[in-house]
Amino acid sequence: MVIQRRVVGPLHFDTSRTLGNLAVFIHLPGRHAEAARLLRPSLGELEQRLGQDHTEYLFVAATLGATLAELGRHDEAQTLLREVR
């Protein structure tokens, strides 16, 4: 991540995608709070660059929704997941 941000920049699409992928791998073993902290900026950057209809945005949004549900933040998760579907 550090090298990628330095080479292509922190706002590059590939950096946003990598951040989202990293968050997914962190989410899987149950590190939900850490995953949510990574997913939020990734989602915002993907929305700016690709829009809410892009599959990459939808994947990260769904992952963030599931992560928020795991954290017990059901209202927030439900709102986000309704927007995704």
Summary of the structure (lengths in Angstrom):
residues: 85
radius of gyration: 12.4
end to end distance: 30.0
largest distance: 38.3
contacts: 249
relative contact order: 0.14
helix: 80%
strand: 0%
